[in-house]
Amino acid sequence: MTTQDPTLNLYNPATLDSEALLAEFIDRKGLLERILDIIRHNGPQQPQQHVVVIGPRGMGKTTLLCAIMHRVNGDETLKAAWLPLLFQEEQYGIGDLADFWLETIRHLESALGRPALAAEQLLDENPEDMAGRAQERFFQLLAETGQRALLLIDNLNDIFQAIDDGQALHTLRALWMTDPRCMVIGAAPSYFEEITEVDQAFHDFFRTFTLDRLSQDELEGFLRGYARMLGDESVIHVIEQAPERVAALRILTGGNPRLVKLGYRVLRDGLDGDLRQDLERLLDEATPFFKHRIDSLKAKETRRVFDAIARRWDPITVDDIRRELRKPSNYVSAQIKRLIDEGFVEETGGDKKKRYQVSERFYNVYYLMRHSREGRRRLRWLVGFMQTFYSRKDFKDWAKRLEGDLAGPLAEPARAEKLSHLHALSAAANDDGRGEVFEALVRDAIAHNDRRALDEDIADSNDPVESHGWRYLLAEIVWLLETDIRRTLGFRPRDGEWWQRLRDTLGIEGLRRARTRLDELGGWRQDTARHARATGVMLTMLFHNIIEAKSAFLKAIEFDPYNTAAWNNLGIVLSGHNHHAEAEAAYYKSLDIDPQNLFALNNLVNLLWDQNRFDEAEAVSRKLLELDAKAIDVWLYLGTSLIRKECNTEAETAFRKALALDSQNTRAWTGLSAALHNQNLSKSIEANFRKALELYPQNGWAHINLGGAYLEDTGRIEELKRMRIAHRISVETYLEDTGRMEEGVNELILGLALEPESSYGRWVLSRHWQTVLPAAVTYILAHTATDATLAENLRSALTEVLLEQASAGQQNAVRDALLDLDETGQPIFEPLILALQALDDRSLLYRIAREKRELVLDVMKRIEGKTEKG
């Protein structure tokens, strides 16, 4: 693996060669191609369309200008017409219009590989009209090349300010408006008055583009591409296995590419880190950059205003600053204008009052961590919330709930809103989540015989197979069927029996038509990993062509050795040929890449059971159930295996899990009866748990169950009687037993601090969260400094349960309970509190910091995706 430092050339991308720069360049929303298209259409006999790109420092303006230069030089047609001249980012020597043209001459001579003589000759001559003579000399030299000049000017705002003497800018505008021999592409950190004010020379002159922050997909694409270029497998593993760190990196850095490159070095250390460590290291990496920025604020009062804005974190009004600094409003406004002009501060929209915040959001994070104790505390809780929230994003549940809503009677506006939500999920989800969303869109299209929403989702991608994989091809095959037949069949591609019904429905003639349709769609292409895998799935499941399918999956793996799904598909094909050893190796390869691949784990369990390797199957089953607690067949496999080993208590737990998922499952009832029968029911539950804790005080499972026994006072014998009588489990709550309530709360808290993933502990917490919440917050605050791991474990479990309760219709109850916490407890759950408040008052979103707002919006989507506001 290469040891190249990803932060080299962080501030000087112009020093990178063409290949290296273009390899790591991110063309956000096709901006580079759009600008190149403008260049192509700027003909030599017409006025030129000039361009300016606006974006804060670190957003990639210089890199974009370099990319334009390299792309023009690498295109024979463009190179024949244009000579790119890239100005340095800082041009301190330009003080008037003459300096500008002299510097332009120097860049031209440098691009031609000539000695810098022409500008020096003019300086020796020192003509009275230096600006005019330098401009004339520049165009004479340019004429010798037979090309037109493409002036790539960074910090154009500074140059305009430097040369503006009342007439110079008007002179430049008159020239650039009519002379086709040069085109200007400028860049600036913010909008500046020379182009925005109606009385200025360049008002409404440039075509303006804004460099937006990196989206999640763009950031992940950059990280993946950069990691592959540098050979950093550890970063790819972090992206796949710790998505919360990547999501938080984008929010905290504001999607700033320069800071993302700093963050890359943090992620490079692999899965050993966590979000808080990432934040601390990223701040250390960014310190030289931000310290330089702060030092550049020379005026004391300007610094004071900046300090007041940065320490507040959330957007602040002039009145807030005036009161804090004891200065008049007009004085504060003047300092704010200066900070805006220099790119330090920006005005936020959406509220009646003007509010201001630090424009570079990670700069604000840096300032809070370095200059505010309260800011550090609040920020750490925010990062902790993100770590919990983004690691458990579940697009599948959202898609299922929305699909359920769409299946019911809905007025057209309501249906359109649900479909729009599905469409948004499709754009935001990862590959697996996007598949669930796409399936929901197909099923809705079939049910209503209306493809408009489906086609809109497909049209969002230039290559639907790259976006939706084999599901897109399959949907088009299903659409070959008659409407009634299609509606009867439905769309259930995760069910193997459904594929067989599809084959039977199509028949021989229908399969021929399917092949023809796939020909039309380019369905047999294997020129990318995504296309090759889609081909393999269709060959396997629809046409039963195992040999060609195996070849397709191997092709997909050749393109992308880290394609966990392709390895899983290969395992299925090999297993179907009874090549068990090779299939097992393929499944394990899939799991090496993504240990949380539920499909590969489930297929591996089945393969091991088929070979009577029960102990190994049990181990894999446990791993699968940690990731997907709803895998009912796996619970049954596990329970049966545990009874064979006389582990009846664990077997009982497994069968209860199965019954919670399906109360009518005969196998689960039979297994539970056997597990209870094999236990000595007369023994005291409490005594057993107390003995376990005496032997091992850190037994979180025992603490949780003891707490549950106090909070859920149900005896096993009575439960068995109820089971026999009612053929179901009915848990009664006896909260009147207040003598054990406090003890139960404390045991549950300690248990979850030790075993935060305990499903039983979370179930008990979900029933008694209002009782447990104050004591749990006290525990978290008390242990944050002394035992951060226990505090973090409890905070994570409690946060997820509160999210589930809010999503299940308890929004007001959760909000009120959290607001009842004191000022030290509320910051732990600030994003959730803000989300619940914003559901009733969306104007709140405009009064909070951008990085908070993005997280809060995601929390709101999670909550609204699972329950409709009444």
KEKE-447689 format. One record per residue (C-alpha): x, y, z. Coordinates in pm, whole numbers, padded with zeros to 5 digits, always signed. Layout:
residues N
XYZ...
***
This chain:
residues 870
+00000+00000+00000+00128+00345-00086+00222+00573+00200+00140+00893+00014+00011+01159+00248-00344+01255+00139-00295+01608+00269-00001+01690+00044-00091+01976-00193-00389+02048+00030-00349+02424-00017-00166+02420-00354-00351+02193-00598-00180+02370-00887+00136+02176-00802-00035+01845-00882+00012+01703-01228-00284+01658-01460-00336+01288-01393-00322+01318-01013-00549+01622-00994-00817+01484-01226-00808+01148-01048-00919+01303-00720-01138+01578-00868-01509+01567-00781-01727+01717-01055-02016+01829-00838-02341+01826-01033-02144+01821-01358-02014+02177-01307-01684+02110-01483-01861+01972-01788-02104+02263-01792-01820+02514-01790-01634+02322-02062-01953+02331-02266-01963+02712-02232-01602+02727-02351-01688+02512-02655-01979+02741-02747-01778+03063-02711-01710+03113-03082-01426+03328-03219-01660+03570-03397-01894+03657-03109-01891+03819-02762-01779+03571-02499-01979+03435-02209-01760+03485-01899-01795+03285-01576-01739+03334-01206-01751+03054-00949-01846+03134-00589-01751+02912-00295-01601+02945+00054-01234+02871+00113-01151+02504+00084-01456+02430-00129-01248+02347-00436-01239+02665-00647-00866+02646-00721-00893+02275-00793-01179+02345-01035-00972+02607-01220-00683+02360-01243-00919+02090-01369-01046+02326-01641-00689+02395-01748-00596+02026-01761-00913+01926-01944-00866+02199-02206-00503+02099-02256-00605+01735-02282-00870+01794-02548-00723+01838-02897-01011+02054-03022-01014+02284-02720-00636+02300-02702-00617+02415-03064-00851+02706-02986-00764+02805-02630-00452+02876-02425-00532+02845-02050-00349+03094-01825-00386+03004-01456-00329+03293-01217-00186+03214-00874-00435+03206-00587-00271+03505-00420-00158+03792-00651-00016+04042-00405+00177+04233-00673-00130+04360-00858-00215+04716-00753-00368+04869-01066-00483+04783-01419-00129+04808-01557-00009+04551-01302-00291+04320-01409-00186+04327-01776+00183+04293-01692+00104+03987-01481-00108+03846-01763+00191+03884-01998+00414+03696-01752+00162+03408-01734+00143+03397-02113+00521+03382-02153+00540+03113-01884+00274+02904-02061+00473+02932-02386+00796+02836-02212+00961+03167-02295+01181+03388-02076+00989+03664-01895+01110+03950-02118+00808+04138-02254+00687+04270-01919+01039+04369-01818+01088+04560-02146+00770+04757-02083+00886+04838-01732+01215+04964-01873+01029+05181-02127+00784+05302-01860+00528+05446-02108+00273+05695-01983-00018+05467-02072+00132+05152-01920-00203+04974-01891-00292+05032-02256+00056+04937-02385+00065+04619-02169-00280+04515-02293-00170+04573-02654+00153+04376-02603-00039+04085-02446-00266+04049-02750+00034+04075-02986+00202+03781-02813-00126+03592-02804-00173+03639-03180+00155+03458-03240+00005+03140-03086-00307+03134-03305-00510+03069-02990-00744+03265-02769-00669+03329-02402-00859+03148-02126-00788+03356-01815-00838+03144-01501-00830+03397-01218-00861+03288-00856-00975+03546-00598-01109+03768-00874-01272+03982-00605-00930+04079-00464-00799+04174-00807-01105+04387-00884-01069+04562-00550-00697+04621-00608-00728+04775-00955-01049+04972-00907-00967+05341-00948-01309+05450-01066-01240+05375-01433-01027+05058-01461-01315+04813-01410-01528+04991-01669-01236+04967-01913-01205+04593-01851-01578+04537-01890-01585+04721-02223-01299+04503-02350-01428+04168-02224-01780+04243-02343-01676+04282-02707-01337+04116-02764-01362+03743-02850-00988+03689-02805-01014+03611-02434-01256+03448-02194-01244+03496-01816-01329+03228-01561-01293+03375-01214-01342+03244-00863-01422+03415-00533-01498+03302-00177-01828+03493-00166-02040+03728-00373-01875+04071-00395-02016+04412-00464-01840+04459-00800-02073+04193-00946-02380+04226-00721-02444+04600-00693-02643+04758-00976-02416+05064-00992-02098+04856-01031-01914+04788-01357-01958+04410-01361-02316+04389-01240-02500+04118-01435-02190+04051-01646-02073+03702-01546-02260+03376-01557-02238+03273-01193-02204+02922-01049-02194+02825-00682-01971+02546-00551-02200+02356-00317-02091+02141-00028-02025+01776-00104-02335+01561-00083-02314+01230+00101-02288+01038-00227-02019+01276-00359-01820+01251-00038-01836+00871-00032-01748+00860-00401-01446+01082-00339-01331+00875-00041-01371+00547-00231-01192+00677-00540-00913+00833-00337-00873+00517-00129-00850+00300-00440-00599+00540-00595-00381+00524-00282-00446+00156-00211-00602+00229+00131-00826-00072+00198-00875+00045+00557-01067+00354+00441-01298+00145+00220-01370-00079+00520-01458+00225+00732-01702+00347+00465-01869+00006+00450-01868-00082+00819-01884+00252+01004-02118+00474+00797-02184+00695+01099-01825+00823+01083-01858+00918+00717-02198+01085+00764-02066+01282+01061-01752+01380+00868-01966+01544+00599-02186+01729+00849-01905+01851+01073-01682+01962+00786-01973+02120+00602-01888+01903+00301-01573+02114+00250-01340+01912+00020-01022+02052+00177-01137+01947+00524-01259+01613+00389-00904+01547+00270-00786+01619+00623-01056+01382+00748-00934+01116+00508-00612+01089+00705-00821+01030+01019-01029+00756+00855-00712+00597+00724-00645+00449+01068-00934+00211+01011-01213+00086+01237-01031+00138+01567-01148+00497+01596-01484+00650+01673-01652+00982+01606-01518+01164+01909-01162+01056+01831-01220+01154+01468-01330+01500+01578-01033+01554+01808-00782+01443+01544-00948+01642+01268-00932+01952+01484-00561+01894+01540-00507+01850+01166-00697+02170+01088-00538+02387+01358-00268+02547+01135-00527+02633+00871-00775+02790+01114-00513+02963+01328-00388+03138+01015-00743+03245+00934-00804+03388+01281-00468+03568+01282-00566+03740+00957-00834+03934+01148-00627+04235+01249-00890+04476+01378-00976+04421+01746-01346+04505+01713-01385+04281+01411-01235+03997+01611-01472+04066+01899-01775+04047+01671-01645+03726+01515-01588+03580+01862-01946+03661+01966-02085+03490+01655-01858+03183+01676-01917+03114+02045-02296+03114+02005-02278+02831+01749-02642+02884+01641-02714+03187+01416-02719+03516+01606-02883+03857+01547-02726+04202+01549-02923+04278+01864-02768+03979+02042-02419+04099+01951-02497+04461+02038-02609+04362+02387-02304+04143+02447-02043+04389+02315-02219+04703+02438-02181+04869+02097-02444+05044+01880-02621+04840+01612-02476+05036+01319-02124+04973+01450-02192+04596+01483-02349+04587+01136-02040+04749+00985-01815+04483+01140-02046+04207+01022-02036+04344+00667-01659+04335+00678-01664+03975+00804-01905+03878+00525-01689+04046+00261-01385+03854+00384-01574+03523+00385-01576+03469+00762-01948+03510+00822-02267+03452+00624-02628+03558+00660-02875+03274+00714-03216+03278+00549-03563+03166+00641-03631+03381+00947-03785+03727+00976-03483+03862+01162-03146+03859+00992-02918+03608+01159-02547+03545+01108-02320+03246+01151-01962+03144+01075-01962+03055+00705-01708+02770+00729-01893+02539+00964-01599+02333+01078-01424+02659+01155-01710+02718+01401-01662+02367+01541-01290+02440+01582-01364+02766+01759-01612+02605+01999-01371+02327+02091-01078+02562+02144-01245+02865+02303-01564+02755+02484-01600+02496+02761-01978+02489+02719-01933+02461+02342-01705+02161+02385-01959+01987+02605-02251+02047+02369-02049+01947+02066-01941+01617+02222-02302+01528+02298-02397+01617+01939-02125+01388+01804-02238+01110+02035-02594+01144+01908-02472+01128+01548-02273+00815+01623-02588+00642+01746-02826+00785+01489-02634+00736+01165-02508+00388+01248-02867+00263+01266-03024+00439+00970-03283+00198+00836-03410+00284+00490-03579-00055+00472-03819+00020+00756-03901+00360+00606-03972+00204+00268-04195-00066+00420-04398+00183+00618-04445+00416+00324-04541+00122+00105-04798+00019+00366-04944+00369+00360-04957+00365-00021-05146+00035-00016-05433+00198+00174-05693+00447+00050-05519+00778-00012-05627+01097-00181-05408+01193-00476-05219+01474-00292-05140+01241-00001-05030+00965-00237-04807+01207-00426-04647+01312-00096-04576+00950+00000-04428+00880-00342-04211+01191-00313-04085+01064+00022-04000+00728-00138-03825+00910-00420-03619+01108-00167-03529+00788+00017-03413+00633-00308-03178+00925-00365-03043+00916-00009-03017+00543+00056-02716+00319+00016-02734+00035-00239-02917-00206-00010-03162+00054+00114-03217+00185-00239-03315-00166-00347-03590-00178-00084-03716+00164-00190-03713+00074-00560-03908-00245-00493-04169-00042-00307-04200+00197-00604-04242-00097-00844-04511-00257-00628-04699+00073-00607-04676+00115-00987-04815-00237-01037-05096-00192-00784-05215+00134-00942-05109+00053-01300-04930+00389-01293-04557+00410-01368-04510+00785-01337-04336+00784-00998-04130+00479-01096-04023+00634-01425-03930+00959-01246-03699+00761-01017-03547+00576-01313-03501+00900-01508-03289+01047-01227-03002+00826-01339-02821+00824-01672-02773+00450-01623-03061+00284-01432-02868-00040-01393-02586+00145-01217-02842+00307-00989-03090+00023-00929-02905-00288-01044-03087-00603-01148-03416-00478-00997-03452-00227-01279-03417-00502-01542-03657-00726-01354-03920-00451-01326-03911-00404-01703-03958-00780-01753-04257-00788-01519-04407-00499-01716-04426-00728-02020-04716-00909-01854-05081-00814-01889-05209-00574-01623-05423-00826-01430-05155-01095-01442-04891-00847-01333-05108-00732-01042-05171-01090-00931-04803-01180-00947-04680-00868-00769-04309-00794-00721-04130-01000-00453-03780-01063-00586-03642-01154-00242-03862-01466-00244-03716-01757-00443-04062-01906-00500-04176-01577-00658-03907-01607-00925-04036-01954-01012-04392-01821-01038-04261-01549-01270-04093-01814-01490-04412-02020-01498-04621-01713-01580-04390-01607-01864-04363-01954-02015-04131-02034-02302-04260-01757-02526-04253-01503-02244-03893-01590-02161-03803-01530-02525-03968-01187-02502-03779-01124-02179-03447-01194-02355-03543-00955-02633-03638-00685-02381-03308-00729-02199-03131-00691-02535-03313-00358-02582-03219-00242-02230-02853-00339-02260-02920-00597-01992-02636-00825-02097-02364-00564-02064-02078-00667-01838-01856-00360-01867-01896-00255-01503-01930-00444-01177-02291-00332-01141-02387-00441-01492-02206-00774-01465-02380-00856-01137-02720-00758-01279-02657-00994-01572-02559-01271-01333-02874-01234-01124-03100-01246-01430-02915-01551-01569-02938-01729-01233-03290-01655-01119-03485-01603-01441-03309-01819-01700-03142-02080-01473-02821-02046-01673-02579-02121-01391-02263-02149-01600-02296-01806-01764-02415-01659-01435-02099-01777-01260-01892-01612-01534-02087-01285-01490-02035-01278-01114-01664-01345-01158-01657-01054-01407-01824-00829-01150-01563-00932-00893-01286-00864-01145-01413-00506-01181-01471-00464-00809-01298-00714-00579-01477-00551-00283-01827-00611-00422-01974-00801-00129-02302-00872-00312-02122-01030-00610-01928-01262-00381-02255-01361-00213-02416-01428-00553-02118-01638-00654-02162-01842-00336-02528-01910-00425-02431-02033-00772-02155-02257-00633-02385-02393-00362-02643-02480-00628-02374-02694-00794-02298-02859-00456-01952-02701-00458-01984-02646-00083-01624-02561-00005-01603-02301-00282-01944-02159-00189-01838-02128+00174-01520-01948+00069-01725-01704-00143-01962-01632+00148-01670-01570+00383-01508-01341+00126-01833-01145+00110-01832-01123+00490-01467-01018+00502-01569-00715+00299-01893-00652+00487-01936-00845+00812-02293-00715+00828-02409-00863+00496-02730-01029+00613-02781-01221+00290-02435-01377+00300-02475-01466+00668-02815-01627+00608-02686-01821+00308-02387-01937+00512-02616-02059+00794-02820-02263+00545-02504-02407+00387-02365-02515+00726-02695-02670+00838-02719-02863+00511-02380-03015+00598-02484-03094+00963-02220-02852+01096-02448-02736+01376-02195-02572+01610-02060-02356+01329-02414-02279+01212-02499-02167+01567-02204-01929+01578-02300-01772+01246-02665-01760+01355-02570-01553+01657-02378-01313+01439-02673-01282+01203-02917-01219+01487-02701-00938+01622-02757-00766+01290-03112-00874+01213-03319-00967+01516-03621-01036+01292-03472-01345+01123-03731-01588+01267-03594-01903+01102-03254-01832+01251-03407-01800+01600-03568-02141+01550-03240-02296+01427-03062-02148+01727-03325-02263+01982-03320-02621+01851-02941-02630+01859-02934-02500+02219-03181-02764+02339-02956-03031+02190-02675-02886+02400-02906-02869+02708-02877-02490+02716-03246-02461+02798-03249-02106+02930-03089-01972+02616-03312-02195+02407-03615-02046+02583-03494-01696+02496-03449-01793+02131-03800-01938+02104-03952-01634+02275-03783-01415+02016-03939-01624+01742-04282-01599+01905-04252-01222+01937-04213-01218+01559-04485-01478+01489-04717-01573+01775-04874-01854+01568-04551-02036+01483-04602-02400+01585-04231-02482+01583-04167-02194+01821-04440-02303+02065-04317-02662+02061-03960-02554+02121-04058-02316+02405-04259-02588+02578-03958-02821+02560-03721-02555+02697-03951-02474+02993-04015-02839+03067-03641-02905+03090-03594-02631+03353-03654-02651+03725-03930-02394+03750-03947-02398+04127-03616-02218+04167-03627-01848+04251-03553-01629+03951-03411-01357+04170-03186-01601+04357-03043-01729+04031-02964-01381+03905-02821-01272+04242-02592-01575+04240-02478-01489+03888-02396-01133+03995-02215-01258+04306-01989-01463+04079-01949-01190+03817-02066-00839+03916-02014-00712+03559-02269-00956+03415-02482-00706+03224-02727-00974+03109-02800-01068+03472-02846-00704+03576-03090-00651+03289-03295-00959+03368-03299-00881+03739-03414-00530+03660-03676-00674+03426-03794-00912+03697-03849-00618+03934-04015-00398+03671-04208-00681+03503-04317-00893+03804-04421-01205+03617-04360-01560+03740-04260-01828+03497-04511-02083+03631-04800-01840+03591-04670-01755+03244-04662-02123+03153-05020-02159+03273-05131-01864+03065-04945-02005+02767-05125-02337+02799-05464-02172+02846-05447-01889+02594-05180-02029+02359-05009-01693+02372-04782-01486+02592-04951-01206+02786-04710-00997+02997-04879-00807+03284-04706-00512+03445-04708-00467+03820-04567-00120+03870-04754-00095+04203-04468-00293+04355-04290+00034+04431-04064-00125+04684-03871-00285+04399-03908-00008+04140-03599+00194+04232-03393-00120+04264-03516-00239+03925-03432+00092+03758-03078+00086+03894-03022-00274+03788-03153-00204+03438-02932+00104+03401-02619-00084+03505-02711-00377+03282-02755-00159+02973-02432+00025+03050-02259-00313+03041-02464-00475+02761-02615-00194+02550-02718-00429+02267-02928-00655+02491-03262-00684+02314-03441-00784+02634-03294-00489+02819-03410-00254+02546-03754-00413+02551-03785-00348+02927-03651+00005+02876-03907+00069+02601-04187-00013+02849-04051+00197+03136-03845+00467+02967-04025+00754+03141-03946+00607+03481-03586+00524+03389-03495+00844+03199-03402+01082+03487-03190+00822+03669-03025+00716+03340-02927+01076+03259-02783+01116+03609-02577+00801+03554-02453+00921+03213-02344+01260+03346-02178+01104+03651-01980+00850+03451-01886+01056+03141-01557+01163+03297-01483+00853+03507-01599+00569+03281-01685+00705+02939-01752+00361+02789-02032+00279+03035-02182+00627+02992-02165+00604+02613-02320+00255+02610-02616+00368+02818-02657+00690+02620-02664+00497+02293-02924+00244+02413-03140+00516+02567-03119+00735+02254-03233+00454+02027-03525+00362+02251-03634+00727+02267-03616+00748+01886-03829+00434+01859-04086+00574+02101-04103+00904+01915-04143+00715+01586-04420+00501+01734-04652+00792+01810-04509+00914+02143-04364+01237+02005-04519+01469+02263-04442+01240+02556-04077+01207+02455-04043+01581+02392-04198+01675+02727-03989+01422+02919-03668+01551+02762-03761+01914+02825-03818+01825+03191-03448+01741+03218-03224+02013+03358-02979+02221+03153-02701+01964+03197-02913+01672+03076-03086+01826+02775-02770+01865+02557-02731+01485+02553-03045+01462+02341-03043+01809+02180-03092+01687+01819-03393+01479+01921-03542+01766+02125-03497+02007+01834-03648+01757+01589-03956+01705+01804-03997+02082+01847-03944+02146+01475-04220+01902+01386-04456+02161+01534-04261+02475+01440-04035+02441+01136-03913+02800+01169-03690+02663+01445-03473+02508+01174-03358+02853+01063-03240+02945+01412-02994+02660+01460-02647+02589+01321-02631+02422+00980-02463+02105+01105-02734+02072+01370-03003+02141+01111-02887+01862+00880-02890+01613+01165-03225+01740+01295-03381+01708+00949-03263+01348+00931-03409+01278+01276-03739+01433+01167-03745+01210+00860-03683+00908+01077-03970+01000+01306-04212+01103+01029-04123+00795+00828-04271+00575+01097-04572+00772+01216-04807+01028+01074-04861+01337+01279-05216+01353+01401
***
